[in-house]
């Protein structure tokens, strides 16, 4: 039987969809009034007030729920989606809806937008907002939940992105640590995260732990303890690190088992699974855009106590990453999505490198070899 909180969450999802549509119509009406008269009419003012009142009602209920979310809320496979760039180098939302439909077909439950795989730190704030808007709309259309990464070195930008994401009704916001001027220890990092979380006070907040990218040495388990004391909406962590000792420490720090720890290194899925019941295990990974079924079967074999099968499937996962690493993981996923007709362009934005035509052909040969060895999981790497 569903809990009252789950029922409220389902009802609010429909309320948000209705409110989003009304809000769009309201903004259009206001724009017309501005264009014609240069001032707000009484009708536009009333419309704005009504929208604000409706939002306040949802915010009140959401705040209570966000503070009491649990790991099961974020279970399942979340694709760390890539950002498409067109021939001019501009970030494009043209194929977001097609991408979302593809991910839903692959079995993903949600998307992690504008993270490392999405090249967020090479995007402008405006581009990140447009991508969040596109994914929020397409996620609702295709039944995908949405977490938006809002981390920036500039706190004001991170707060702006968090407010914007919350206004879209997304399921979570996340932030990695500042990378240039680094926070001095867990308390300072928790204070930064708390400031970002306050900008979206009714939205679950996830810390994004990725020390290879940020150079931040703060132990994530210390951050968990500091965040639990400071951030009412702290929901867990996207954990992109090979340090399994610290992963265990993070789980131990969550005495109530309420937080969602979402691993980001799918090539070591088997190392994470013992820490989580089946219905509470979630992960956020780049390769889920292509290999969600493979990693879902790794988990199913583990929880089904089929150890040899789980090990063989995990070895296949490592084989994929070993084969594509010379070309770049994001570059490989983009090319495969192009070849499958999901995206139009495999381009990345500087400083990420783009593959030459020769390198793309070499990568396609790698895809064909993988598909020949394991067609069940890698056959989709080869375009129709």
LOTOR-204610 format. One record per atom (N, C-alpha, C, O): y, x negated, z negated; residue in one letter. Coordinates in pm, whole numbers, plus 50000, padded with zeros to 5 digits. Example, Ala and Ser with C-alpha at 12.3 -4.5 7.8 and 13.67 -1.06 7.14 Angstrom:
BEGIN
494314868149220A 495504877049220A 496704868049220A 496684857649154A 497754871549292S 498944863349286S 500034871049213S 501144865949196S 
This chain:
BEGIN
498814991650000X 500005000050000X 501244991250000X 501324981449926X 502224994950084X 503424986750092X 504254987949965X 504314998549903X 504884976749926X 505774977149812X 507064984349850X 507404985549967X 507764989049746X 509044995649772X 510014986249842X 510814990449925X 509934973149805X 510824963449867X 510524962050016X 511444960750097X 509214962150053X 508854961050193X 509324973250272X 509794972050385X 509214984950210X 509694997150277X 511194996550297X 511694999950405X 511934992150194X 513384990950207X 513744981250317X 514684983450393X 512964970150326X 513244960150429X 513054965950569X 513844963350660X 511984973950585X 511744980150716X 512834990050750X 513294990650864X 513244997850652X 514315007450677X 515615000450712X 516345004950801X 515904989350642X 517144982250669X 517154976250808X 518204975150870X 515964972250858X 515904966650992X 516394976751094X 517144973351185X 515964989351078X 516434999551171X 517905002451149X 518645004851244X 518325002251022X 519755004350994X 520594993651059X 521664996451114X 520104980951052X 520864970051111X 520974971751262X 522024969151321X 519874976151325X 519914978051470X 520934988651508X 521694986951603X 520944999651433X 521905010351459X 523315005451434X 524225007751514X 523474998451320X 524814993551285X 525304983451387X 526494983151422X 524374974951437X 524784964951536X 525274971851663X 526274967551721X 524584982451705X 525024989651823X 526364996251802X 527234995851889X 526525002551685X 527795009051657X 528914998751644X 530045001051686X 528554987151585X 529564976751570X 530034971751704X 531224968951722X 529104970451800X 529474966051934X 530404976051999X 531404972252060X 530064988951987X 530914999252044X 532284999451977X 533315001252042X 532274997551846X 533534997351772X 534424985851818X 535624987651839X 533814973751834X 534604962351878X 535154964552019X 536274960452049X 534354971152106X 534824973852241X 536004983552239X 536974981752312X 535904993752154X 536995003452145X 538284996952097X 539374999552148X 538114988251997X 539294981451944X 539914972452050X 541144971552060X 539074965752128X 539594957052234X 540404965052335X 541444960452382X 539924977252370X 540654985652465X 542004989652408X 543014989352478X 542004993552280X 543264997452216X 544244985852216X 545434987552245X 543734973852183X 544594962152184X 545174959752323X 546364956852337X 544334961152423X 544764958352560X 545864968052603X 546814964252671X 545724980552562X 546654990652608X 547954990952529X 549024993452585X 547864988452400X 549064990152318X 549494977752245X 550624976852197X 548564967852236X 548904955552163X 548794957152013X 549044947551941X 548434968951964X 548304971351821X 547044979351796X 546474985351887X 546624979451672X 545494987651633X 545945002251620X 546995005051563X 545155011351673X 545435025551651X 544835029751519X 544055022451458X 545195041651475X 544635046751351X 543135048551365X 542375046551270X 542695052551487X 541265054551509X 540505041451497X 539425040951438X 541075030951553X 540415017951545X 540335013151402X 539315007651359X 541425015251326X 541425011251186X 540355018751107X 539665012951024X 540245031751135X 539235039751068X 537835035151104X 536935034651020X 537655031851231X 536345027051277X 535965014051207X 534825012351164X 536935005051195X 536694992451126X 536344994750980X 535434988350926X 537065003750915X 536815006850774X 535425012650755X 534725009350660X 535015021450847X 533695027550836X 532595017050853X 531595017150781X 532805008050949X 531814997450970X 531724988450847X 530634984250808X 532874985450787X 532884977050668X 532164983750552X 531434977250477X 532364996950537X 531705004250430X 530195004350448X 529435002550353X 529755006450574X 528315006250602X 527724992650573X 526644991450516X 528454982250613X 527974968650589X 527864965850440X 526934959150396X 528824970950362X 528804968650217X 527564974850153X 526984969050061X 527164986750200X 525984993350147X 524734985150175X 523904983150087X 524614980250300X 523464971950335X 523484958850257X 522434954050213X 524664953050240X 524804940350169X 524314941550026X 523654932549975X 524644952749961X 524254954549821X 522744954449808X 522194947749721X 522054961849895X 520604962449889X 519984949249932X 518994944849874X 520554942950035X 520034930250083X 520144919349977X 519234911049964X 521244919249901X 521444908849801X 520324909049699X 519814898649659X 519954921149656X 518864922249559X 517554917449620X 516774910549554X 517304920949745X 516054917149808X 515984902249838X 514944895949819X 517104896449885X 517104882149918X 516814873749796X 516194863149807X 517264878249680X 517034870749557X 515604872149507X 515204865049415X 514834881249566X 513474883549520X 512464882949634X 511424889449629X 512764875149739X 511804873649847X 510634865249799X 510714858749694X 509554865449873X 508394857549836X 507844850449958X 508294852650071X 506854841749935X 506344833550044X 505734842050155X 505824838450272X 505114853250119X 504494861750220X 505504867150320X 505164870050434X 506754868550276X 507804873550364X 507954864750488X 508294869750595X 507694851750474X 507924842350584X 506624836050633X 506644825250691X 505504842650610X 504224837650659X 504154839150811X 504854847350870X 503314831050872X 503114831851016X 503734820051089X 504274810851027X 503654820351220X 504134809351304X 505534812151356X 505784822251422X 506444802951326X 507834803751369X 508064792551470X 507864780851439X 508474796051588X 508724786051692X 510094779851673X 511104786851667X 510124766551663X 511404759351665X 511844758551811X 511404749751885X 512704767751850X 512974769551992X 513894758652047X 514754753351976X 513684755552175X 514534745952244X 515744753152301X 515744765352319X 516784745552330X 517984750752394X 517974746852542X 517764735152576X 518204756552627X 518234753752770X 519654749952812X 520634756052768X 519754739852896X 521034735752954X 520974737353105X 519984733553169X 522034742953162X 522034745053307X 522444732153380X 522654721853317X 522544732953512X 522814721053592X 524154714753560X 524334702753581X 525104722753509X 526414717353472X 526414710953334X 527394704653294X 525314712453261X 525224706953127X 525594716653018X 525594712952901X 525904729153053X 526294739252954X 525064745452890X 524054747652957X 525164748352760X 524094755552692X 524004769552751X 525014776452767X 522794773752782X 522584786452851X 521754795952767X 520784791952704X 522144808652767X 521364819252701X 520684828152804X 520104838452769X 520744824352931X 520244832753040X 518794837053019X 518434848553046X 517954827752973X 516514830452965X 516004832552823X 514804832152799X 516914834652728X 516484836552590X 515564848652578X 514554848052506X 515884859552646X 515044871452634X 513644868952690X 512654873352633X 513574862052802X 512264858752861X 511484849352768X 510264850652753X 512174840152708X 511574830752612X 511024838452492X 509904835852446X 511814847852440X 511374855752326X 510124863752358X 509194864352278X 510084869952476X 508904877552517X 507674868452525X 506584872352485X 507864856352576X 506774846652584X 506244843152445X 505034842652424X 507144840652351X 506724836752216X 505974848052147X 504994845652077X 506434860152167X 505734871452106X 504334872652163X 503374875652091X 504214870452293X 502894870752357X 501984859852302X 500774861752293X 502554848452266X 501784837352210X 501374839752066X 500554832252011X 501934850052003X 501554853351866X 502514848551759X 502204849651640X 503674843351799X 504664839051699X 505274851151628X 505434861751688X 505604849351501X 506244860151425X 507754858551422X 508474868151394X 508254846451451X 509684844251442X 510114831651513X 509304824351570X 511424829251508X 512014817451573X 512964810551476X 513604816851392X 513024797451490X 513964789151416X 514954783951519X 514594775851604X 516184788451511X 517174786551618X 518134775151582X 518574773951468X 518444766951682X 519434756151666X 519024746051560X 519844741651479X 517754742551561X 517294731851475X 517294718651550X 518074716751643X 516424709451509X 516314696651578X 515834698451721X 516394692651814X 514794706651739X 514274709251874X 515304716251961X 515294714752083X 516214723851898X 517274730651970X 518504722051994X 519514726852045X 518414709051956X 519504699551978X 520814704251915X 521894702651974X 520724709951797X 521894716351735X 523044706651713X 524204710451728X 522734694251678X 523804685051646X 524504679851771X 525484672451761X 524024683751889X 524694680552014X 525424692752071X 525934692252183X 525454703651995X 526094716052038X 527404718251966X 527574713651852X 528324725152031X 529554729251963X 529264741151872X 528224747651886X 530164743851780X 530004755551692X 529944768251775X 529134777151748X 530794769251875X 530804781151960X 529484783052033X 528994794252045X 528914772252083X 527624773252150X 526534777652054X 525684785752090X 526564772551934X 525564776551835X 525704791251800X 524704798151780X 526924796151792X 527114810351765X 526574818951878X 525934829151853X 526824814952002X 526334822952115X 524804822852121X 524184832952153X 524204811552090X 522744810952087X 522184819751976X 521184826651995X 522824819451860X 522374828051749X 522464842751788X 521564850551758X 523544846451855X 523714860351898X 522614864351997X 522044875251986X 522334855652092X 521314858852192X 519934860152128X 519184869252162X 519604851052037X 518294851651974X 518174863351877X 517104869351866X 519244866851808X 519204878451720X 518914891051800X 518114899451759X 519574892451915X 519374904251999X 517964904452059X 517284914752054X 517534893252114X 516214892852176X 515094893452072X 514034899152097X 515344887551955X 514344888351849X 514114902851808X 512964907051791X 515184910451793X 515054924551758X 514324932151868X 513514941051840X 514604928751991X 513994935752105X 512494933152114X 511724941952153X 512074921152078X 510664917352097X 509894915951966X 508754911251967X 510474920051855X 509754919751729X 509604905951669X 508624903351598X 510554897051696X 510554883751637X 511614882951527X 512724887951544X 511264876851416X 512244874551310X 513004861651341X 512544853351420X 514164860051280X 515074849151319X 515604841851196X 516164848051105X 515424828751195X 516114819951100X 517034811051183X 516604805251283X 518284809951142X 519264801951215X 519624789551133X 520034790551017X 519474777851194X 519924765651129X 521434764551145X 521954765151256X 522134762851034X 523604762551034X 524154749450981X 525364747950967X 523284739950952X 523744727450893X 524674719650983X 524474718851104X 525714713850922X 526694705350991X 527184694750893X 527114696750772X 527674683750945X 528314674050857X 529594679850797X 529944676650683X 530284688150873X 531504694750823X 531114707550751X 530604716850814X 531344708250621X 530954719850542X 531604732650594X 530964743150595X 532864731850636X 533544743950686X 532824749650809X 532724761750825X 532334740850895X 531584745551011X 530264751950969X 529864762251023X 529584745850872X 528324751450824X 528554765150761X 527764774450782X 529624766550684X 529944779550624X 530254789950731X 529824801450722X 531014785850832X 531334795150942X 530064799851012X 529904811751039X 529164790651042X 527934794251110X 527054803151022X 526394812251073X 527044800650892X 526254808950801X 526804823250796X 526044832950801X 528134824550787X 528744838050786X 528424845250917X 528084857050917X 528524838051026X 528274844151156X 526814848651166X 526534859751211X 525884840051126X 524464843651131X 524174855851044X 523444864851084X 524754856050925X 524534867450836X 525064880350897X 524474890950880X 526184879450969X 526754891451032X 525834897151139X 525954908851175X 524924888951190X 523984893351292X 522744899851232X 521914905351304X 522614899151100X 521454904951033X 520194896751046X 519094902351046X 520324883351058X 519134874951073X 518344874550943X 518834878950839X 517134869350950X 516234869450835X 516424857650742X 515954857850628X 517114847250789X 517344835650705X 518314826150769X 518504826150891X 518934817850686X 519754806750734X 519204794050670X 518604794450562X 519414782950738X 518884770250691X 519904759350716X 520724760350807X 519854748950635X 520774737650655X 520094724750615X 519484723750508X 520194714750703X 519774701350666X 520944694350595X 522074699250598X 520664683150534X 521684675950459X 522704669550553X 522354666050666X 523954667950508X 524934660250587X 524394646250614X 523754640150528X 524654641250734X 524014628850777X 524924616650769X 524434605450758X 526234618650775X 527154607150778X 527574603550636X 527184593150584X 528374612050573X 528674610150431X 527594617550355X 527594629850349X 526674610150296X 525494616150235X 525764620650092X 526544614450019X 525114631450053X 525234636449916X 524594626449820X 523554620549849X 525214624749705X 524764615149606X 523764621649511X 524104625249399X 522524622949557X 521474628249471X 521254643149486X 521954650049560X 520244647949413X 519794661749427X 520854671749385X 521004682149451X 521604669049278X 522604678649233X 523724680249336X 524174691349362X 524164669249394X 525224669949495X 524714677049620X 525444684849682X 523474674349658X 522904681049775X 522734695949749X 522984704049838X 522314699449629X 522184713649594X 523544720549595X 523644732249632X 524594713349554X 525944719149556X 526384721849699X 526994732249727X 526084712549791X 526394714749933X 525634727049984X 526224735750048X 524344727549956X 523534738950001X 524034752049941X 524034762350009X 524454751649814X 524954763749749X 526204768849818X 526384780949833X 527074759649860X 528294763849929X 527954770650062X 528574780650098X 526984765150134X 526564771450259X 525944785050232X 526234794850300X 525074785650131X 524394798250098X 525374809050055X 525174820850085X 526444805249986X 527444815249942X 528134821850060X 528624833150048X 528194815050173X 528804820950291X 527944831950352X 528414839950433X 526674832450312X 525754843050356X 525024848250232X 523824846050217X 525744855050142X 525244857750007X 524064867450000X 523444868549894X 523754874350108X 522624883750106X 521504879450200X 520624887350232X 521534866750243X 520564861750340X 519754850450277X 520344841150222X 518424850950284X 517624839850230X 518044826350288X 518304825150408X 518094816450200X 518534803050240X 517374793250229X 516644793050130X 517224784950334X 516194774650337X 516844760950352X 517704758950438X 516454751650267X 516844737750288X 515964732050398X 514764734650402X 516554724250487X 515834717950598X 515674703250565X 516624695450577X 514484699550525X 514194685750484X 513634678050603X 512524680850649X 514394668450653X 513954660350768X 514564646350753X 515524643050821X 513994638250663X 514604625150632X 514644615550750X 515534607150757X 513684616550844X 513734607750960X 514974610251044X 515474601051109X 515474622551044X 516664625851122X 517954623951044X 518964619851100X 517914626950914X 519154626650835X 519374613350764X 520514609750734X 518294605950736X 518424593850657X 518664596550510X 519034587450436X 518474608950467X 518714612750327X 517464610150246X 516384615050280X 517614602550138X 516454598250059X 516164607349940X 515164605249871X 516994617349916X 516774626349802X 515394632649809X 515014638149913X 514654631949701X 513324637849699X 513424653049710X 514184659249635X 512684659149801X 512804673649817X 512394681449693X 512924692249668X 511454676149615X 511054683249493X 512214683849393X 512354693649321X 513024673349388X 514204673649302X 515214683749352X 515864690649273X 515354684749484X 516254694649542X 515784708749509X 516594717549479X 514474711049513X 513944724449481X 514364728449341X 514854739549320X 514184719649246X 514534722949108X 516034725449093X 516444734749024X 516834717149158X 518294718849149X 518734731649220X 519624738649172X 518114734749332X 518484746649409X 518104759449336X 518854769149339X 516954759549270X 516544771449195X 517544774849086X 517714786549051X 518194764749033X 519184767148927X 520544771148982X 521364776648908X 520804768549111X 522134770449166X 522244781449271X 523304787449287X 521154784049343X 521244792449463X 520384804949446X 519164804149456X 521004816449419X 520214828649398X 519344832449517X 518284838449500X 519784829049637X 519034832949757X 518134821749809X 517644822449922X 517914811449729X 517054800449774X 515654805649800X 515004811049710X 515184804149923X 513904810049964X 512844799749993X 511674803250007X 513234786850002X 512244776750029X 512774765550116X 513944761850106X 511914760150201X 512254747850271X 511494746850403X 510314750150411X 512204742250505X 511534737450626X 511244722650601X 512164714650586X 509974719250595X 509574706050549X 509064697750667X 507914699150708X 509934689150720X 509574680450832X 509474666150779X 510404658250790X 508334663150723X 508114650150659X 506604648250646X 505874657850624X 506154635850660X 504734632950648X 504304629950505X 503134627450480X 505244630250410X 504964626750271X 504284638650200X 504954647850154X 502964638350193X 502244649450132X 502294649249980X 502114659549917X 502544637649922X 502734637249776X 503934645949741X 503854654349651X 505044644049812X 506244651849782X 506054666549817X 506614675349750X 505284669349922X 505014683449954X 504324690149836X 504674701349798X 503344683349780X 502674688749662X 503624690349544X 503544700249471X 504524680749527X 505504681649418X 506424693649438X 506794700449342X 506794696349563X 507624708149592X 506894720949553X 507464729749489X 505644721749592X 504874733649558X 504704734949407X 504754746049353X 504524723649338X 504394724049192X 505694728449126X 505664735049021X 506834724849187X 508124728549130X 508384743549139X 509214748949066X 507664750249228X 507784764649245X 506734771449158X 505694775949208X 507004772149029X 506004776848932X 505554791248960X 504404794648935X 506464799649011X 506144813649034X 505484816149170X 505064827349199X 505394805749254X 504824807549386X 505644816749474X 505114823449562X 506954817149450X 507834826349523X 508364820349652X 508644827649747X 508494807149657X 509184800849769X 508264798949890X 507044797849876X 508884798750007X 508164796150131X 508424781850174X 509544778350208X 507394773650173X 507494760050224X 506884760050364X 505684762250381X 507724757550463X 507334759050603X 507234745250667X 508244739450704X 506014739850681X 505844726450737X 506294726050883X 506174735750957X 506814714350921X 507284712451057X 506504702251136X 506834699651252X 505474696251076X 504664686151144X 503284692251169X 502374690651088X 503144699051283X 501914706451310X 500704697551334X 499574702151322X 500924684951366X 499804675851388X 499074672451258X 498024666051261X 499634676551144X 498934674751017X 498804688150943X 498914688750820X 498564698651019X 498424712050960X 497394712350849X 497624718550746X 496264705650869X 495194706150769X 495624700750633X 495054704650531X 496594691950631X 497054686450503X 497824696650422X 497854695850299X 498464706350489X 499294716150419X 498524728350370X 498884734450269X 497484731950442X 496824744750418X 496284746650276X 496364757850224X 495734736350209X 495184738650075X 496214743449973X 495834748749868X 497484741550001X 498514745549906X 498874760349914X 499634765349831X 498334767650013X 498794781250037X 497644790950058X 496684787650128X 497744802950000X 496814813550038X 497054817250185X 498144815150238X 496044822750250X 496144825850392X 497334834750423X 498034832650521X 497574844950339X 498624854550370X 500014849750333X 500994856950352X 500104837450281X 501404831950245X 501724819150322X 502744812750297X 500864815450416X 501084802950489X 501964805450611X 501644813750696X 503064798050618X 503944798450734X 504284784450778X 504174774950700X 504684783050903X 505054769950956X 506104771751065X 506134781951133X 506964761551080X 507994761551185X 507784749151269X 507904737951220X 507474751051398X 507114739351478X 507534740951624X 507544751851679X 507884729651684X 508284729051824X 507144733451917X 507374741152010X 505934728551891X 504854730851986X 504364745351987X 503584749052075X 504804753651893X 504394767651894X 504904774852019X 504404785552053X 505894769052087X 506314774852215X 505194774152318X 505204781552417X 504224765152295X 503124763252389X 501744764552324X 500814769452387X 501624760052201X 500314758252139X 500134766152010X 499394761951921X 500794777551999X 500614785751879X 499154789651859X 498664788951746X 498414793751964X 497014797451942X 496164786051885X 495304788351800X 496394773851932X 495634762451881X 495844760751732X 494874759451656X 497084760751689X 497354758151547X 497004770151460X 496694768551342X 497044782051516X 496564793851443X 495064792751421X 494564796451315X 494344787551520X 492894786051505X 492544774951407X 491514775651341X 493394764551397X 493174754351294X 493174761051156X 492284758651075X 494184769351132X 494284776151002X 493124785850981X 492564786450871X 492774793351083X 491684803051069X 490374795951037X 489594800750954X 490124784651103X 488884777251075X 488884771850933X 487854772150866X 490024766850887X 490094761650750X 489844772750649X 488994771350561X 490574783650662X 490424794350564X 489074801250576X 488604807450481X 488444800250693X 487104805550711X 486004795850669X 484814798550690X 486414784550610X 485484774350559X 484614768450670X 483434765350649X 485214766950788X 484534760450899X 485184746750919X 485984744651010X 484824737550831X 485514724850823X 485424716450949X 486434711050995X 484244715351007X 484074706951126X 484914712351242X 485514704651317X 484944725651256X 485754731851362X 487234729251339X 487974726051433X 487664730651215X 489074728251182X 489474713951215X 490554711551270X 488614704451181X 488904690251208X 488984687651358X 489844680151404X 488084693751435X 488074691551579X 489334697351644X 489914691351735X 489764708951597X 490964715051651X 492214707051614X 493134705551695X 492234701951491X 493374693551452X 493414680751534X 494494675951568X 492264675351566X 492204663551652X 492764666651790X 493434658251850X 492494678551840X 493054682551970X 494574683151963X 495264679252057X 495094688151852X 496544688651832X 497144674651833X 498144672151900X 496534665751759X 497034651951757X 496944645651896X 497814637851934X 495904649151971X 495764643852105X 496914647852196X 497374640052278X 497374660352180X 498524664752258X 499754656352226X 500414651252316X 500044654752098X 501254647352061X 501144632552098X 502124626252137X 499954627152086X 499754613152126X 500044611352274X 500624601352316X 499624621252354X 499774620152499X 501214621852545X 501624615452641X 501984630452477X 503334633352526X 504424625152456X 505574625352500X 504074618152350X 505084610652275X 505894600952362X 507104599852341X 505304593852458X 506114584652540X 507214591652618X 508194585252657X 507074604552642X 508064611952720X 509084619152632X 510164622952679X 508764621052505X 509614628752416X 509044642652395X 508684649352491X 508954647152270X 508334660052241X 509154671652297X 508604680652361X 510464671352274X 511304682252325X 511284682352477X 511214693052538X 511354670652538X 511334669752684X 510024675352740X 510024682152843X 508914672552671X 507614677452717X 507524692652709X 507054699152801X 507984698152597X 507924712752581X 508824719652682X 508444729852739X 510004714052705X 510904720252804X 510284720252944X 510354730353015X 509684709152982X 509104708453116X 507954718553131X 507834725153233X 507124719553028X 506014729053034X 506524743453042X 505954751653113X 507614746452970X 508184759952976X 508784762853113X 508734774253161X 509354752753176X 509844754453313X 508674757353407X 508734766553488X 507634749453395X 506484751053484X 505784764453464X 505134769553555X 505914770053345X 505314783253319X 506244794653356X 505874806353343X 507444791453404X 508374801853446X 509154808253333X 509754818853352X 509174801853215X 509934807253102X 511394802653109X 512304810653089X 511604789953138X 512944784253152X 513164779953297X 512214778553375X 514414777853332X 514754772953465X 515024757953468X 514844751453571X 515464752553354X 515914738653351X 515254730953238X 515164736053126X 514774718653265X 514194710353159X 515204700553099X 514814691653024X 516484702153131X 517484692153091X 517744692352942X 517674702752876X 518054680552889X 518544678952752X 519994674452758X 520514671252865X 520644674352644X 522034669852637X 522094656252569X 521394653752470X 522924647352623X 523134634152563X 523564635952416X 524344644952385X 523054627452326X 522364614752355X 520864615852381X 520204605652404X 520294627852377X 518874629152416X 518744625252563X 519604628452644X 517664618552595X 517514613852732X 516834624352819X 516044632552770X 517144624052947X 516474632453044X 515444624353120X 515654612653150X 514324630653152X 513274623953228X 513674622753375X 514294631853431X 513314611853435X 513514609953579X 512494618553653X 511514622853593X 512704621153782X 511694628353860X 510314621953852X 509304628853844X 510274608753854X 508994601853843X 508334604153708X 507114605953700X 509134604053602X 508584606353468X 508084620753454X 507064623253390X 508794630153514X 508324644053508X 506984645553578X 506094652553529X 506834639053691X 505554639753761X 504444633253679X 503314638153676X 504774622153613X 503774615553528X 503394624553411X 502224625253373X 504374631553353X 504084640653243X 503234652453291X 502344657053219X 503504657153411X 502654667953465X 501204663253482X 500274671053462X 501014650753517X 499654645353528X 498984645153390X 497794647753378X 499764642053287X 499244642553150X 498844656853115X 497774659053058X 499694666553150X 499354680553125X 498044684453194X 497194691153135X 497894680253319X 496674683953392X 495444677653329X 494374683853323X 495594665453281X 494464658753215X 494094665953086X 492914668053057X 495104669853007X 494834677252884X 494164690652914X 493224694652845X 494644697453018X 494084710353055X 492634709053101X 491824717953077X 492334698153167X 490954695953214X 490024693753096X 488884698453096X 490514686452994X 489674683352879X 489504695352785X 488444697252727X 490564703352771X 490544714552677X 491294726252739X 492424729252698X 490684733052838X 491414743652909X 491794755552822X 492784762352849X 491024758052718X 491324769652634X 492714768952574X 493434779052568X 493104757152530X 494404755852462X 495464749352549X 496644752352534X 495074740452639X 496044733052716X 496164737752861X 496974732452937X 495374747552899X 495474752853035X 496854758253066X 497304757853181X 497524763452963X 498864769152983X 499944758753007X 501074762253041X 499614746052989X 500594735553016X 500824733653164X 501834728053206X 499884738353244X 499954736853389X 500484749753448X 499914760453425X 501564748853524X 502184760753582X 501254767953676X 500334762153733X 501514780953692X 500684789153781X 500864784653926X 500244790354016X 
